[in-house]
């Protein structure tokens, strides 16, 4: 890989990319995750606690130490750990604030036992009260809680403004922002569009998705078709990506929150980059991060496994090469 990345930038890979292999269950999930290091893709990897151990959300210290020792022996480590808060104690009862804290605490302790940098949660899920309560715990464990913004969660989206404001107000190095470049998609993935084309969605919408994704008004058209009942049940879950997982923000919309940023996900769906729809968001982010002297991990994360049968290792290796090249490139000036 190129060696021209700025000092303090680490290109990593996510074990989430190997979910299809985990589902096959032919090897332990920890061994599958470690293959990213064993096969020479990365030295720093992200892992998902819920995938690694059936004991989630309370993995034992023995499990964590054994996995850490295995990665160390292979010359690698865990960077960031994907966690979660189950906000419901049953079908009709939300967990109390104390129960939410108790659900999260063993995950934080596991992150520390793994020697990882921190735990990742969705932006805004914890909420202000829990985040503030966690700061002393995070400080004692010397780990970071990352709130991840992705898809439609742009700083310019009023629904997410309070979550960004909370991070800014807390202003503690143990509570930081992680940005997923699914926010910055100039166009939809080619393979995703091809899949929708084979469905019974209205042709007018399909043409709009292919040609006018960057137009904010396209969201209205997506919602209108959803409400009309014209989305075939067979693609309903995939269709919801248009509203949740795919974003169309410009890189300058991130400027107000770059000072909060300590990690990024280089989300990719497929590798069809003939028009730079895969590499341009990586290149744009790299330019922005250079301007703020960013340090942290930039992690390859594959979302296209939802509809593609590609080999996860091959897809991740190819994307890491593409990402390294895009991050090393000189920033382009928009026309």
SULSUL-V189704 format. One record per backbone hydrogen bond with DSSP energy under -1.0 kcal/mol. CO is the residue of the C=O (numbers start at 0). NH is the residue of the N-H. Records with the same first field share a line. If there is no record, write none. Layout:
CO->NH ; NH
This chain:
5->8
7->295
9->297
11->299
12->45
13->16
14->17
15->18
17->21
18->22
19->23
27->31
28->32
29->33
32->35
33->36 ; 37
34->38
35->40 ; 41
36->39
42->76
43->12
44->78
45->14
46->81
47->50 ; 51
48->52
52->55
54->57
59->63
60->64
61->65
62->66
63->67
64->68
65->69
66->70
67->71
68->72
69->73
70->75
71->74
76->44
78->116 ; 117
79->46
80->119
81->48
84->86
86->94
92->88
95->99
96->100
97->101
98->102
99->103
100->104
103->107
104->108
105->109
106->110
107->111
108->112
109->113
110->115
116->143
117->80
118->145
119->82
120->147
121->124
126->130
127->131
128->132
129->133
130->134
133->137
134->138
135->139
136->140
137->141 ; 142
143->118
144->175
145->120
146->177
147->122
148->179
149->152
153->156
156->159
159->163
160->164
161->165
162->166
163->167
164->168
165->169
166->170
171->174
173->144
175->146
176->261
177->148
178->264
179->182
180->183
181->246
182->248
188->192
189->193
190->194
191->195
192->196
195->198
201->205
202->206
203->207
204->208
205->209
206->210
207->211
211->214
214->217
215->218
216->220
217->221
218->222
219->223
220->224
221->225
222->226
223->227
224->229
225->228
231->234
232->235
234->238
235->239
237->240
238->241
239->242 ; 243
240->245
243->151
249->252
250->253
251->254
253->256
256->259
257->260
259->176
262->178
263->298
264->180 ; 266
265->300
267->302
270->272
272->275
275->279
278->282
279->283
280->284
281->285
282->286
283->287
284->288
285->289
286->290
288->293
289->292
295->9
296->263
297->11
298->265
299->13
300->267
302->305
303->306 ; 307
310->314
311->315
312->316
313->317
314->318
315->319
316->320
317->321
318->322
319->323
320->324
321->325
322->326
323->327
